[in-house]
Amino acid sequence: MDITSELSKSLKQHLSWNKCRIDCFAKMIVALLTVKTVKLTEWAQVFLTDANLESAYMRIKRFFRCFDLDGDMLAKFIFSLFGFSSGQWYLTLDRTNWEFGCFKINFLVLAVVYKRVAVPLMWTLLDKKGNSNCKERICLIKRFVSCFGQQVIAGILADREFVGKRWFKYLVKQKIPFFIRIKWNYLVSNKQGRLVNAWQLFTGLKKGESRILEGKRRVFGLKFSLAGLRCDDGDFLIVATTESADKALETYALRWREFSATLRDINTV
């Protein structure tokens, strides 16, 4: 049995489509992986069908024009395909945006960290430019929990744009662990309980050196563990977590394959 037939067989277990639509979708996935581009004309050139090039191209266009893709249904297929239902996994929040002619496309994406690669699982198309808000992030997390349960979440990994008091309070209330980078100038409590800029707690670090702060520190009025690293460009990478700070930097780095490799060589002070 060829790869397209195997893929169709797996899709059939999760998608309530007819055979013709499932086979077309499977062929498109194989075409995408083959040509490694989203240009439909190039998909048509490797589309596994007896029809001519123009017919294959029109069939692909009809698929996107006529059929709605159920995001949760596709997420369940991906979840099953990778075997994510067993064990716990780190989820990474990110955003991708680009322009298509005069249209601005902005996606909020929730992915599963798998073998140091982020596998996109669920996403939301934002009807605006720039960062997501707390409500949009919460809706995405709720969708995930509704489909797969909270027990499979080992933690949320996210960059500096995914911060905020309401967002942090939600994750704490739901008992969802997180490892999120905060901005260098955020107000954080020092040992004496006085609020200072976060970077001041990591002064003296040389490039490549890291520091784990003792005890919990207040951020947005909530208490978290903090760890920081002085990057090669001189910037501070400061991670706030609901968990122990001992592995905060290494865990956060799972969202970046290259950075994760760099962390193996850092010095802790």
JOZI-V280517 format. One record per residue. N is the residue number from 1. PSI is psi in whole degrees, 0 to 359 (999 if undefined). OMEGA is omega in degrees with one decimal (NA if undefined). Layout:
BEGIN
n=<N & N>
psi=<PSI & PSI>
omega=<OMEGA & OMEGA>
END
This chain:
BEGIN
n=<1 & 2 & 3 & 4 & 5 & 6 & 7 & 8 & 9 & 10 & 11 & 12 & 13 & 14 & 15 & 16 & 17 & 18 & 19 & 20 & 21 & 22 & 23 & 24 & 25 & 26 & 27 & 28 & 29 & 30 & 31 & 32 & 33 & 34 & 35 & 36 & 37 & 38 & 39 & 40 & 41 & 42 & 43 & 44 & 45 & 46 & 47 & 48 & 49 & 50 & 51 & 52 & 53 & 54 & 55 & 56 & 57 & 58 & 59 & 60 & 61 & 62 & 63 & 64 & 65 & 66 & 67 & 68 & 69 & 70 & 71 & 72 & 73 & 74 & 75 & 76 & 77 & 78 & 79 & 80 & 81 & 82 & 83 & 84 & 85 & 86 & 87 & 88 & 89 & 90 & 91 & 92 & 93 & 94 & 95 & 96 & 97 & 98 & 99 & 100 & 101 & 102 & 103 & 104 & 105 & 106 & 107 & 108 & 109 & 110 & 111 & 112 & 113 & 114 & 115 & 116 & 117 & 118 & 119 & 120 & 121 & 122 & 123 & 124 & 125 & 126 & 127 & 128 & 129 & 130 & 131 & 132 & 133 & 134 & 135 & 136 & 137 & 138 & 139 & 140 & 141 & 142 & 143 & 144 & 145 & 146 & 147 & 148 & 149 & 150 & 151 & 152 & 153 & 154 & 155 & 156 & 157 & 158 & 159 & 160 & 161 & 162 & 163 & 164 & 165 & 166 & 167 & 168 & 169 & 170 & 171 & 172 & 173 & 174 & 175 & 176 & 177 & 178 & 179 & 180 & 181 & 182 & 183 & 184 & 185 & 186 & 187 & 188 & 189 & 190 & 191 & 192 & 193 & 194 & 195 & 196 & 197 & 198 & 199 & 200 & 201 & 202 & 203 & 204 & 205 & 206 & 207 & 208 & 209 & 210 & 211 & 212 & 213 & 214 & 215 & 216 & 217 & 218 & 219 & 220 & 221 & 222 & 223 & 224 & 225 & 226 & 227 & 228 & 229 & 230 & 231 & 232 & 233 & 234 & 235 & 236 & 237 & 238 & 239 & 240 & 241 & 242 & 243 & 244 & 245 & 246 & 247 & 248 & 249 & 250 & 251 & 252 & 253 & 254 & 255 & 256 & 257 & 258 & 259 & 260 & 261 & 262 & 263 & 264 & 265 & 266 & 267 & 268 & 269>
psi=<130 & 172 & 326 & 319 & 320 & 318 & 319 & 321 & 317 & 318 & 323 & 334 & 343 & 339 & 130 & 53 & 166 & 167 & 320 & 317 & 320 & 316 & 320 & 316 & 318 & 318 & 324 & 320 & 315 & 319 & 317 & 314 & 334 & 311 & 342 & 44 & 160 & 10 & 119 & 330 & 326 & 327 & 316 & 330 & 335 & 8 & 127 & 88 & 157 & 348 & 163 & 175 & 316 & 320 & 320 & 318 & 317 & 326 & 319 & 317 & 320 & 324 & 310 & 331 & 327 & 340 & 138 & 136 & 122 & 110 & 317 & 324 & 318 & 321 & 320 & 324 & 313 & 318 & 316 & 319 & 321 & 355 & 32 & 349 & 341 & 134 & 187 & 150 & 148 & 136 & 140 & 132 & 133 & 176 & 139 & 137 & 147 & 176 & 137 & 95 & 236 & 0 & 135 & 121 & 128 & 109 & 134 & 122 & 135 & 122 & 161 & 130 & 118 & 114 & 46 & 23 & 139 & 118 & 108 & 133 & 313 & 151 & 160 & 130 & 115 & 134 & 47 & 171 & 161 & 197 & 158 & 163 & 176 & 317 & 318 & 321 & 316 & 318 & 321 & 318 & 319 & 321 & 316 & 311 & 321 & 324 & 322 & 351 & 152 & 339 & 342 & 356 & 114 & 332 & 161 & 130 & 131 & 157 & 186 & 336 & 349 & 62 & 175 & 148 & 313 & 320 & 314 & 318 & 322 & 312 & 320 & 314 & 322 & 359 & 43 & 115 & 151 & 157 & 98 & 132 & 137 & 162 & 151 & 336 & 11 & 148 & 125 & 145 & 140 & 191 & 329 & 359 & 2 & 140 & 128 & 167 & 140 & 322 & 334 & 338 & 355 & 22 & 152 & 348 & 135 & 167 & 129 & 356 & 149 & 165 & 135 & 123 & 142 & 142 & 180 & 147 & 146 & 127 & 123 & 28 & 0 & 156 & 128 & 163 & 147 & 143 & 147 & 155 & 140 & 115 & 169 & 332 & 5 & 349 & 160 & 132 & 109 & 123 & 128 & 137 & 151 & 348 & 190 & 143 & 351 & 319 & 20 & 315 & 316 & 322 & 315 & 324 & 350 & 339 & 348 & 112 & 314 & 318 & 325 & 320 & 323 & 324 & 338 & 339 & 6 & 156 & 134 & 133 & 999>
omega=<-177.2 & -174.2 & -179.9 & 178.7 & 178.3 & 179.5 & 177.4 & 179.1 & 179.0 & 179.8 & -177.0 & -179.2 & -173.6 & -176.3 & -178.7 & 179.2 & 173.7 & -174.2 & -178.1 & -179.1 & 178.4 & 179.2 & 178.4 & 179.6 & 178.9 & 179.2 & 178.5 & 178.6 & 178.9 & 178.9 & 178.9 & -179.7 & -178.6 & -175.2 & 176.6 & 175.7 & 179.7 & 178.2 & -176.1 & 179.0 & 178.3 & 172.6 & -176.0 & -177.8 & 180.0 & -179.7 & -174.7 & -178.7 & 178.4 & -178.4 & 179.0 & -173.7 & -178.4 & 179.7 & 178.5 & 179.3 & 179.9 & 179.1 & 178.3 & 179.2 & 179.2 & 179.6 & -177.9 & -178.4 & -170.0 & -172.5 & 174.4 & 178.0 & 177.5 & -175.9 & -179.5 & 179.1 & 177.6 & 178.5 & 178.8 & 176.9 & 179.4 & -179.8 & 179.7 & -177.5 & -178.5 & -179.8 & -177.5 & -175.2 & 178.0 & 179.2 & 178.1 & -173.7 & 174.2 & 177.3 & 179.0 & 175.9 & 177.9 & -179.3 & 176.8 & -178.1 & 177.5 & 179.9 & 175.5 & -172.7 & 178.9 & -178.0 & 175.4 & -176.1 & -173.6 & -177.2 & 167.5 & -169.9 & 173.3 & -176.6 & 176.8 & 177.5 & -176.3 & -179.9 & 177.3 & 173.0 & 177.8 & 179.6 & -179.9 & -175.9 & 179.2 & 179.7 & 177.7 & 176.2 & -179.0 & -178.6 & -177.3 & 172.1 & 172.3 & -170.7 & 173.8 & 174.0 & -175.8 & -178.3 & -179.7 & 178.7 & -179.7 & 179.3 & -179.9 & 178.2 & 178.9 & 176.8 & 179.9 & -178.3 & 179.2 & -177.9 & -168.5 & -179.1 & -178.2 & -173.8 & -178.5 & -177.8 & 174.5 & 179.3 & 176.8 & 176.6 & -177.6 & -178.4 & -171.7 & -178.2 & -178.4 & -178.4 & 177.9 & -176.2 & -177.8 & 179.0 & 179.2 & 179.7 & 178.9 & -178.7 & 178.6 & -178.8 & -179.3 & -179.7 & 175.9 & -179.4 & 174.9 & 175.5 & -170.9 & 178.3 & 176.5 & -178.4 & -173.9 & -175.5 & 176.5 & 178.2 & -177.1 & -179.1 & 174.4 & -177.4 & -178.8 & -180.0 & 179.7 & -179.0 & 177.0 & 174.1 & -174.4 & -176.7 & -178.0 & 178.7 & -177.6 & 177.0 & 179.8 & 178.6 & 172.5 & 179.8 & -179.9 & 178.4 & 179.7 & 179.5 & 175.6 & -178.2 & 178.5 & 176.8 & 179.6 & 178.7 & -178.6 & 173.7 & -174.4 & -179.7 & 178.6 & -176.3 & 179.6 & 171.7 & -178.0 & 172.3 & -177.5 & -179.8 & 172.5 & -176.2 & -178.6 & 179.2 & 178.6 & -180.0 & 176.9 & 171.6 & -175.4 & -175.4 & 173.7 & -178.1 & 173.8 & -176.8 & 176.6 & -179.0 & -174.5 & -178.1 & -174.6 & -178.1 & 179.5 & 180.0 & 178.4 & -176.3 & 178.2 & 179.5 & 177.4 & -178.0 & -177.5 & -178.4 & 178.9 & 178.7 & 179.4 & -176.3 & -179.9 & -175.2 & -176.1 & 176.3 & 178.5 & 178.9 & NA>
END
